[in-house]
């Protein structure tokens, strides 16, 4: 995956560790925007995906943790419903 330095966001986890993430996409759901961030400093084939609320105020951009479990679950289910089915996986099963 190519990393575009303009799309790198540093977030701090609960332990105070700074994690560099790439802004993968912004999704709109129920009138709010959510950011999909992918861990940038990893060699894993399946890097961790972070879901955060995305807001803009003037020229300022904010990434906020989604503290409400119901909101997080709804957004996660919506995003998963958008993912295309991998046709290669279907061929393997046959």
Secondary structure, DSSP 4 states (H G I P E B T S, - for coil): ----GGGEEEEE-TTS-EEEEEEEEEEEETTEEEEEEEESS---SS--EEEEEEEEETTEEEEE----HHHHHHHHHHHHHHSPP-HHHHHHH-
